[in-house]
Structures are given as structure tokens and as C-alpha cells.
Amino acid sequence: MGSFFHGWRRKVGALTLLISLALMTGWIRSWTVTDRFTIRSGDHVLHWFISGNDYFGWVMIRSEDPFPASFCTGWETTNYPLFSAVYASWRSKLGRFRSLAPVPNPHVIIPYAAIALPTTFLSAFLLLSKPRLSTQQKITEGIPEN
């Protein structure tokens, strides 16, 4: 089994497989639970990392007034969609990357499938492809003398 991981392709393939499994876990969890990780950067700016409804996203929320102390860095699990802070309505179709209403908050929302499926296929390619033969030739004869 140890000889299977010789070379960079198999090692990178195993790493991308672990990343893909983590993304698939988040994707399946997002079907029933909405998670939000809040990072406060100053009194007027919040960053949300949101997972829910088959999507992963980042939202920066700015305010002219300082946010109260209750908006602090932390993890929160809810049963309602937090993407409503970003857009008026979102179509849950694979490949839709835009909101249907203009939004004042900068944001990035990506379907889990757009990240998880390509990393799965990349890891399968790297793990299952045959390693190339070394093109370096061994010197079997001594160096000829003049």
C-alpha cells in the first residue's frame, strides 16, 4: 500500500479527495441546517460565511452605525435561510451565481456542486491514472576513457 503513494499525483489526489469529502459533508448538511460563521472586523463591518440551501457564501455587511456587542465573532446554527440578507430571492438551480435583486452588500455565493464535483473528478483522475514511467535512463556502462 505504501508504494501506491509514490509520486506527487497520488499525494495530491488523496488531498483533493479529503477536500472533496469535506465539501460533500457540508453540502449534505446544508440541506437541513443553515450555518453562519461571523467575523467582526471593526465596529462597522461584519463578514458572514454562510452554508445553507445547497450553497456556500461570503457576505460583507457594512453599517454606518456601529454594530452592537451582540454581533461578535462566533458560530451560529439556525433553521432559517440567512441568505435573505444578501438577496430578495434565489433560484436553487445548479449554476445560478447571481441574485435577482440589486444588493448593497458585497457577496459571493457558490453552489456546493460547483466546487465538490470538480474536486471529486480531479481526485479520481489523479488517484486512478497510471503513473508515468521515468524517462531517466540508468547508466549501465562505465564512462569511456580517451
FENVEN-V834067 format. One line per field, one symbol per residue. ss: DSSP state (H for helix, E for strand, L for the rest). burial: + if it has 9 or more other C-alpha atoms within 8 Angstrom, else -. A space follows every 50 residues. Layout:
ss = ???
burial = ???
//
This chain:
ss = LHHHHLLHHHHHHHHHHHHHHHHHHHHHHLLLLEEEEEEELLLLEEEEEE EELLEEEEEEEELLLLLLLLLLLEEEEELLLHHHHLLLLLLLLLLLLLLL LLLLLLEEEEEHHHHHHHHHHHHHHHHHLLLLLLLLLLLLLLLLLL
burial = ----+---+++++++++-+++-++-+++++++++++++++---+++++++ +++++++++++-----+-------------++---++-----------+- ----+-+-+++++++++-++-++++++-------------------
//
